[in-house]
Amino acid sequence: MGSADPTSICADPDVLAAAVSRLLDPLVGRIDRDGQYPGQALQELGGLGVYRHHLATQRPDGRRDVAGAIDAMTAIGRSCGSSAFMAWCQNACAWYVEQGRSQSLHATLLPQLASGEVLGGTGMSNPMKYFAAIESLALEGQAVAGGFRVSGRLPWVSNLGPGHVFGTAFKSAGQGAAAGGTGGRDVMALIRCDWPGLTLSTVPPFLAMDGTGTYSLTFDKVFVPDDHILADPIGPWLKRIRNGFVLMQLGIGAGIVASCIDLMRESNLRLGHVNGFLEDGPDQMEDELGSLRDRAGLLARDVLDDSDRQFAQVLTARLMASELTLRATQSAMLHTGAAGYSLSSPAQRRLREGYFVAIVTPAIKHLRKEIDRLMTAGAR
């Protein structure tokens, strides 16, 4: 753990860049090739205030700085896309708790998430697809004395391990209709990985991102106490958190794009005479990345605006980030040339990480579907 003041904010980009270089640069190869989970590094980054930018209740000034959270993830992603994704998982989990109804979690768990003392994930891939009418909700809960018994299976949840927590949603069977579904009320909860009845199973190797603490989860009548319920029903809460959930993901793509710009410029020292014939050069990518970050900064000011119009704009920015990441990673590979085809090359790693940005929830096809729905309905 870091030794910084637990209420500090990492406001100096140079301090964060130095920490990322010290903590993550030596591990990148093992994270990518060996699937090593950098838990200690993630906790030390938390000690620098990386996970509290967007948490108004966890800052000494009481401000909410979602743009600062995006910038911090960008700095992490410039070294390691997997670690930037895990930082987003941590930020999202803390965001759920801060916006949730549980006062006991506000008092106990939220400060631990903000400092990195407790690490957390987000099991919202399936619920987000459910609310977009792409999948059925995978978990079902039965109301019992003092809480719910939850059963079902989530195929992939990241940034997990012993002592970790994560947020997810389930349907409480037979208790009335809820927005986005029928035959039950949709409930949001904070889950602890060490609860009885919850089994974490390893998953087959991925193309990239194996070092992200990703597991398949099986719930067998897991008891979720009332004080771990974040929203019941989920509808109004989901509208509050959805902008932040999606917008903060821009930090993952922005960090990868920034690294690709570095790779292009480095390769141009040797190959600039021929790389000039390629599209999407470093200057163009830098201009587009700057425009995207400016757009994110404007949207971050109204992160709690729960209108569909605002959400459509956030989704559009997230789509732009995916498309820019794909272009930048391909261009970095082409700029680097044959050297980029080596398994030790950062260019090929960035290419693989870039595809993850394009397919992680919300994926490009999910984004386009939702934008089309909102625009067709006349977002307001």
C-alpha positions as CSV (number, residue, x, y, z in Angstrom):
1,M,0.0,0.0,0.0
2,G,1.1,3.6,-0.6
3,S,1.9,5.8,2.3
4,A,0.0,8.8,1.0
5,D,-2.7,10.7,3.1
6,P,-5.8,8.5,2.6
7,T,-7.8,11.7,1.6
8,S,-5.2,12.9,-0.9
9,I,-5.9,13.4,-4.6
10,C,-3.1,12.6,-7.1
11,A,-3.3,16.0,-8.8
12,D,0.3,16.0,-10.2
13,P,0.5,14.1,-13.5
14,D,4.3,13.7,-13.1
15,V,3.8,11.9,-9.7
16,L,1.3,9.5,-11.2
17,A,3.5,8.9,-14.3
18,A,6.5,8.1,-12.1
19,A,4.4,5.7,-10.0
20,V,3.0,4.0,-13.1
21,S,6.5,3.6,-14.5
22,R,7.8,2.2,-11.2
23,L,4.9,-0.1,-10.5
24,L,3.6,-1.3,-13.8
25,D,6.3,-1.0,-16.5
26,P,8.3,-3.9,-15.1
27,L,5.2,-6.1,-14.9
28,V,3.6,-5.5,-18.3
29,G,5.1,-8.5,-20.0
30,R,4.1,-10.8,-17.1
31,I,0.6,-9.4,-17.0
32,D,0.1,-9.8,-20.7
33,R,1.9,-13.1,-21.4
34,D,1.7,-14.9,-18.0
35,G,-1.6,-13.6,-16.8
36,Q,-0.1,-12.2,-13.6
37,Y,-2.6,-10.2,-11.6
38,P,-0.9,-6.9,-10.3
39,G,-2.9,-6.6,-7.1
40,Q,-0.2,-4.9,-5.1
41,A,0.4,-2.3,-7.8
42,L,-3.3,-1.6,-8.0
43,Q,-3.4,-1.1,-4.3
44,E,-0.4,1.2,-4.3
45,L,-2.0,3.3,-7.0
46,G,-5.0,3.6,-4.8
47,G,-2.8,5.0,-2.0
48,L,-2.0,7.9,-4.4
49,G,-5.7,8.8,-4.7
50,V,-6.2,7.3,-8.2
51,Y,-9.6,5.8,-7.3
52,R,-11.2,8.8,-5.6
53,H,-11.3,11.5,-8.2
54,H,-14.9,10.9,-9.1
55,L,-16.1,10.2,-5.5
56,A,-17.4,13.5,-4.1
57,T,-17.9,11.9,-0.6
58,Q,-14.3,10.6,-0.5
59,R,-12.6,13.9,-1.4
60,P,-11.6,16.6,1.1
61,D,-13.0,19.3,-1.2
62,G,-16.3,17.5,-1.8
63,R,-16.0,17.8,-5.6
64,R,-16.7,15.2,-8.2
65,D,-14.0,15.0,-10.9
66,V,-14.9,12.3,-13.5
67,A,-12.5,13.9,-16.0
68,G,-9.7,13.5,-13.4
69,A,-10.6,9.8,-13.1
70,I,-10.4,9.5,-16.9
71,D,-7.0,11.2,-16.9
72,A,-5.7,8.9,-14.2
73,M,-6.8,5.8,-16.1
74,T,-5.2,7.2,-19.3
75,A,-1.9,7.5,-17.5
76,I,-2.2,3.9,-16.3
77,G,-3.3,2.7,-19.8
78,R,-0.3,4.3,-21.4
79,S,1.7,1.6,-19.7
80,C,-0.8,-1.3,-19.5
81,G,-4.2,-1.6,-21.0
82,S,-5.1,-4.5,-18.7
83,S,-4.3,-2.4,-15.6
84,A,-6.3,0.6,-16.9
85,F,-9.3,-1.7,-17.3
86,M,-8.9,-2.9,-13.7
87,A,-8.6,0.7,-12.5
88,W,-11.9,1.3,-14.3
89,C,-13.4,-1.8,-12.6
90,Q,-12.3,-0.4,-9.3
91,N,-13.7,3.1,-10.1
92,A,-17.0,1.6,-11.3
93,C,-17.4,-0.5,-8.2
94,A,-16.8,2.5,-5.9
95,W,-19.2,4.6,-8.1
96,Y,-22.0,2.0,-7.5
97,V,-21.5,2.1,-3.8
98,E,-21.4,5.9,-3.6
99,Q,-24.6,6.2,-5.6
100,G,-26.3,3.3,-3.8
101,R,-28.7,3.3,-0.8
102,S,-26.6,1.3,1.7
103,Q,-25.4,3.7,4.4
104,S,-23.4,0.9,6.1
105,L,-21.4,0.4,2.9
106,H,-21.0,4.1,2.5
107,A,-19.4,4.2,5.9
108,T,-17.3,1.1,5.8
109,L,-16.6,-0.2,2.3
110,L,-16.5,3.0,0.2
111,P,-13.4,4.5,1.9
112,Q,-11.7,1.1,1.4
113,L,-12.5,1.1,-2.3
114,A,-11.4,4.7,-2.7
115,S,-8.0,4.0,-1.1
116,G,-7.4,0.7,-2.8
117,E,-7.4,-1.2,0.5
118,V,-10.2,-3.4,-0.9
119,L,-10.2,-4.1,-4.6
120,G,-13.5,-4.5,-6.6
121,G,-15.0,-5.5,-9.9
122,T,-18.1,-4.9,-11.8
123,G,-20.4,-7.7,-12.8
124,M,-22.6,-5.4,-14.9
125,S,-21.9,-6.8,-18.4
126,N,-24.9,-9.1,-18.4
127,P,-27.2,-6.5,-16.7
128,M,-26.2,-3.8,-19.1
129,K,-27.0,-6.1,-22.0
130,Y,-30.2,-7.1,-20.4
131,F,-31.4,-3.5,-20.1
132,A,-30.5,-3.1,-23.8
133,A,-32.6,-6.2,-24.7
134,I,-29.6,-8.2,-25.8
135,E,-29.5,-10.9,-23.1
136,S,-31.7,-12.2,-20.3
137,L,-30.7,-11.4,-16.7
138,A,-28.5,-14.3,-15.5
139,L,-29.1,-14.1,-11.8
140,E,-32.3,-14.6,-9.8
141,G,-32.9,-13.8,-6.2
142,Q,-35.5,-15.1,-3.8
143,A,-36.5,-12.8,-1.0
144,V,-35.9,-14.3,2.5
145,A,-35.7,-12.9,6.0
146,G,-33.0,-10.2,6.1
147,G,-32.1,-10.3,2.4
148,F,-32.1,-12.5,-0.7
149,R,-30.9,-15.9,-1.8
150,V,-29.3,-15.5,-5.3
151,S,-28.5,-18.2,-7.8
152,G,-27.2,-18.3,-11.4
153,R,-24.0,-17.8,-13.3
154,L,-22.0,-14.9,-14.7
155,P,-19.5,-16.0,-17.3
156,W,-16.9,-13.2,-16.9
157,V,-16.3,-10.8,-14.0
158,S,-12.9,-9.0,-13.7
159,N,-10.7,-7.5,-11.0
160,L,-11.6,-10.3,-8.5
161,G,-9.8,-12.5,-6.0
162,P,-9.8,-13.3,-2.3
163,G,-11.3,-10.5,-0.3
164,H,-12.5,-8.7,-3.4
165,V,-16.1,-7.3,-4.0
166,F,-18.2,-6.5,-7.0
167,G,-21.5,-5.1,-8.0
168,T,-24.1,-6.9,-10.0
169,A,-27.9,-7.2,-10.6
170,F,-30.4,-9.9,-10.2
171,K,-34.1,-10.4,-10.6
172,S,-36.2,-10.9,-7.5
173,A,-38.7,-13.4,-8.7
174,G,-42.4,-12.9,-8.5
175,Q,-42.5,-9.4,-7.0
176,G,-44.1,-7.3,-9.8
177,A,-42.8,-5.8,-13.0
178,A,-39.7,-3.7,-13.3
179,A,-38.5,-1.3,-16.0
180,G,-36.7,-3.3,-18.6
181,G,-38.1,-6.7,-17.6
182,T,-41.2,-8.6,-16.7
183,G,-42.2,-11.0,-13.9
184,G,-39.9,-9.6,-11.2
185,R,-38.2,-6.7,-9.7
186,D,-34.6,-6.0,-10.7
187,V,-32.3,-5.4,-7.8
188,M,-28.7,-4.1,-7.6
189,A,-26.3,-5.5,-4.9
190,L,-22.7,-5.5,-3.7
191,I,-21.3,-9.0,-3.5
192,R,-18.3,-10.3,-1.6
193,C,-16.2,-13.0,-3.2
194,D,-15.8,-14.9,0.1
195,W,-19.5,-15.4,0.7
196,P,-20.6,-19.1,1.0
197,G,-22.2,-20.5,-2.1
198,L,-20.2,-18.3,-4.5
199,T,-17.7,-20.2,-6.6
200,L,-15.0,-18.4,-8.7
201,S,-13.7,-20.6,-11.6
202,T,-10.8,-19.8,-13.9
203,V,-11.7,-19.1,-17.5
204,P,-10.0,-20.3,-20.7
205,P,-7.1,-18.0,-21.9
206,F,-8.0,-14.9,-23.8
207,L,-6.4,-13.2,-26.7
208,A,-5.3,-10.5,-24.3
209,M,-6.3,-9.2,-20.8
210,D,-5.5,-12.5,-19.0
211,G,-3.9,-10.7,-16.0
212,T,-7.2,-9.0,-15.1
213,G,-8.4,-11.3,-12.3
214,T,-11.3,-12.5,-14.5
215,Y,-13.4,-15.4,-13.3
216,S,-16.6,-17.3,-14.1
217,L,-19.0,-17.0,-11.1
218,T,-21.5,-19.6,-10.0
219,F,-24.1,-18.5,-7.4
220,D,-25.7,-21.3,-5.4
221,K,-28.3,-19.7,-3.1
222,V,-25.8,-17.0,-2.0
223,F,-27.2,-15.0,0.8
224,V,-27.1,-11.3,0.1
225,P,-28.0,-9.3,3.2
226,D,-30.2,-6.2,3.0
227,D,-27.3,-3.9,4.0
228,H,-25.6,-4.9,0.7
229,I,-28.5,-3.9,-1.5
230,L,-27.6,-0.8,-3.5
231,A,-30.8,-0.3,-5.3
232,D,-34.3,-1.9,-5.2
233,P,-35.7,-1.4,-7.7
234,I,-32.7,-0.7,-10.0
235,G,-34.3,1.7,-12.5
236,P,-33.7,5.1,-11.0
237,W,-30.2,4.1,-9.7
238,L,-29.2,2.8,-13.1
239,K,-30.0,6.1,-14.7
240,R,-27.8,7.9,-12.1
241,I,-24.8,5.6,-12.7
242,R,-24.9,4.9,-16.4
243,N,-23.1,8.0,-17.6
244,G,-20.2,7.5,-15.2
245,F,-20.0,3.8,-15.9
246,V,-19.7,4.4,-19.7
247,L,-17.8,7.7,-19.7
248,M,-14.9,6.5,-17.4
249,Q,-14.2,3.7,-19.9
250,L,-12.7,6.4,-22.2
251,G,-9.6,6.3,-20.0
252,I,-8.8,2.8,-21.1
253,G,-8.9,3.6,-24.8
254,A,-7.2,7.0,-24.3
255,G,-4.2,5.4,-22.6
256,I,-3.8,2.8,-25.3
257,V,-4.1,5.5,-28.0
258,A,-1.5,7.7,-26.3
259,S,0.9,4.8,-26.2
260,C,0.3,4.1,-29.9
261,I,1.2,7.7,-30.7
262,D,4.4,7.2,-28.8
263,L,5.1,4.0,-30.8
264,M,4.5,5.8,-34.1
265,R,6.8,8.6,-33.3
266,E,9.5,6.2,-32.1
267,S,9.2,4.2,-35.3
268,N,9.3,7.3,-37.4
269,L,12.9,8.0,-36.2
270,R,13.9,5.1,-38.4
271,L,11.1,4.7,-40.8
272,G,9.6,8.2,-41.2
273,H,10.6,8.3,-44.9
274,V,8.2,5.5,-45.6
275,N,5.7,5.8,-42.7
276,G,4.6,9.1,-44.2
277,F,2.6,7.1,-46.7
278,L,0.4,5.6,-44.0
279,E,-2.9,6.9,-42.8
280,D,-3.6,7.9,-39.2
281,G,-0.2,9.3,-38.4
282,P,0.8,10.4,-34.9
283,D,-0.1,14.1,-35.3
284,Q,-3.6,13.3,-36.6
285,M,-4.1,10.7,-33.8
286,E,-3.0,13.2,-31.2
287,D,-5.4,15.9,-32.5
288,E,-8.3,13.4,-32.4
289,L,-7.4,12.2,-29.0
290,G,-7.3,15.7,-27.7
291,S,-10.7,16.4,-29.2
292,L,-12.1,13.3,-27.5
293,R,-10.7,14.2,-24.2
294,D,-12.2,17.7,-24.5
295,R,-15.6,16.1,-25.3
296,A,-15.2,13.8,-22.3
297,G,-14.4,16.7,-20.0
298,L,-17.6,18.6,-21.0
299,L,-19.8,15.5,-20.6
300,A,-18.2,14.8,-17.2
301,R,-19.5,18.1,-15.8
302,D,-23.1,16.7,-16.1
303,V,-22.4,13.1,-15.2
304,L,-25.5,12.9,-13.0
305,D,-27.8,14.2,-15.7
306,D,-30.1,11.2,-16.1
307,S,-31.8,12.3,-19.3
308,D,-31.7,10.0,-22.4
309,R,-30.3,12.9,-24.4
310,Q,-27.2,13.1,-22.2
311,F,-26.8,9.4,-22.2
312,A,-26.9,9.3,-26.0
313,Q,-24.0,11.9,-26.0
314,V,-22.0,9.8,-23.6
315,L,-22.6,6.6,-25.7
316,T,-21.5,8.5,-28.8
317,A,-18.2,9.6,-27.1
318,R,-17.6,6.0,-26.0
319,L,-18.2,4.8,-29.6
320,M,-15.7,7.4,-30.8
321,A,-13.2,6.1,-28.3
322,S,-13.6,2.5,-29.6
323,E,-13.2,3.5,-33.2
324,L,-10.2,5.7,-32.5
325,T,-8.5,2.9,-30.5
326,L,-8.9,0.5,-33.3
327,R,-7.4,2.9,-35.8
328,A,-4.6,3.9,-33.5
329,T,-3.6,0.4,-32.6
330,Q,-3.6,-0.7,-36.3
331,S,-1.6,2.3,-37.3
332,A,1.0,1.7,-34.6
333,M,1.4,-1.9,-35.8
334,L,1.8,-0.7,-39.4
335,H,4.2,2.1,-38.4
336,T,6.3,-0.4,-36.5
337,G,6.4,-2.8,-39.4
338,A,7.9,-6.3,-39.2
339,A,9.4,-5.5,-35.7
340,G,5.9,-5.1,-34.4
341,Y,5.1,-8.7,-35.3
342,S,7.4,-10.0,-32.6
343,L,5.6,-11.4,-29.5
344,S,7.9,-9.0,-27.4
345,S,6.7,-5.9,-29.3
346,P,4.4,-3.5,-27.5
347,A,2.7,-2.8,-30.9
348,Q,1.1,-6.2,-31.1
349,R,0.1,-6.1,-27.5
350,R,-1.6,-2.8,-28.1
351,L,-3.4,-4.2,-31.1
352,R,-4.8,-7.0,-28.9
353,E,-5.8,-4.6,-26.1
354,G,-7.5,-2.4,-28.7
355,Y,-9.9,-5.1,-29.7
356,F,-10.9,-5.5,-26.1
357,V,-11.9,-1.8,-25.9
358,A,-14.1,-2.4,-28.9
359,I,-15.8,-5.5,-27.5
360,V,-16.0,-5.0,-23.8
361,T,-19.5,-4.0,-22.6
362,P,-20.7,-1.8,-24.1
363,A,-19.3,-3.1,-27.4
364,I,-19.4,-1.2,-30.6
365,K,-22.5,-3.1,-31.8
366,H,-24.1,-2.5,-28.4
367,L,-23.3,1.2,-28.5
368,R,-24.7,1.6,-32.0
369,K,-27.9,-0.3,-31.1
370,E,-28.5,1.9,-28.0
371,I,-27.7,5.1,-29.9
372,D,-30.1,4.2,-32.6
373,R,-32.8,3.3,-30.1
374,L,-32.4,6.6,-28.2
375,M,-32.3,8.7,-31.4
376,T,-35.3,6.9,-32.8
377,A,-37.2,7.6,-29.6
378,G,-36.2,11.2,-29.7
379,A,-33.8,11.3,-26.8
380,R,-34.9,13.8,-24.1
